[in-house]
């Protein structure tokens, strides 16, 4: 079955980016002039998926405002065709809808908000603060891998050992090309990580995931984490990992966001050369 739908949870509070995230969702902080979430939506569309559900946390109405067409703005830009096309492109070829996670009860609870949207179909989940740049969109790489396996697939890459404490790290059993069989995942291991394969913000889920989430016992504070549901599925041999190609930026982290902005700016036709010369002068 081909994947036709994608969800993007945007419920986190963005505490690593305070104070700006007190009023602006981290998912629409810009890389130069375009929100990170807009790049993620484009990645999904470029993968041939045009039904997208964005799961909003409380107070994140600015995300909905960004993706909702503004006739007033379009009228104001009628004599500026280039700017008008830039604004209209935000909603190109996609049916974007929204739902609310009214309480911050964890990633598993956020995914449950998508139950009616996805139905019995497989779907992509993309984290709203993980920006991935690649020749073939990361979403498409995972969707193609799903067609071969028809199972839950985690998008992974190998990270430095010193970085493993920041991520969910899978326990691999064997590999075949870019496919990695695994039977466990450890969330942010402080010592002795089971591998260097980190889950990095792209997933394929089947409708089975909802049953596993419903069977979870909430953590202290009432949160339900998607990692726990994935782990239960792993124990039954229902999960694979796929080592996707691409450069991933953690846009919830200040240094990650700075790096992305510099890299994107250096490739920009208008500003790239000017920035390159400026950086040379700073290094001198």
PyMOL commands that set and color helices and strands:
alter all, ss='L'
color gray80, all
select helices_A, chain A and resi 15-17+20-22+26-28+36-46+61-67+71-76+81-89+107-112+115-118+138-149+161-166+208-214+226-235+254-266+272-283
alter helices_A, ss='H'
color red, helices_A
select strands_A, chain A and resi 5-10+30-31+34-35+51-57+95-101+123-126+130-133+152-158+168-176+179-187+197-205+239-243+247-250
alter strands_A, ss='S'
color yellow, strands_A
deselect
rebuild
show_as cartoon
